Every structure is written in C-alpha cells, then in structure tokens.
Amino acid sequence: MNINDNLSINSPVDNKKL
C-alpha cells in the first residue's frame, strides 16, 4: 500500500491509522 493512495482513497479516520 502506498501512503499517497491511502490519503487519496481512505477517509480521514483511516488516515489516523497511519
């Protein structure tokens, strides 16, 4: 998984997971 993809695809809640 790329962090950039996570920021784009996932919601802010998922972002906190990072």
C-alpha positions in Angstrom: 0.0 0.0 0.0 1.2 3.5 -0.8 0.7 6.2 1.7 -0.3 8.6 -1.1 -3.0 6.1 -2.2 -4.3 5.9 1.4 -4.5 9.7 1.7 -6.4 9.9 -1.5 -8.7 6.9 -1.2 -9.3 6.4 2.5 -11.2 8.7 4.8 -9.6 10.9 7.5 -10.4 8.3 10.1 -8.3 5.8 8.2 -5.6 8.4 7.8 -5.3 8.5 11.6 -4.4 4.8 11.4 -1.3 5.8 9.5 
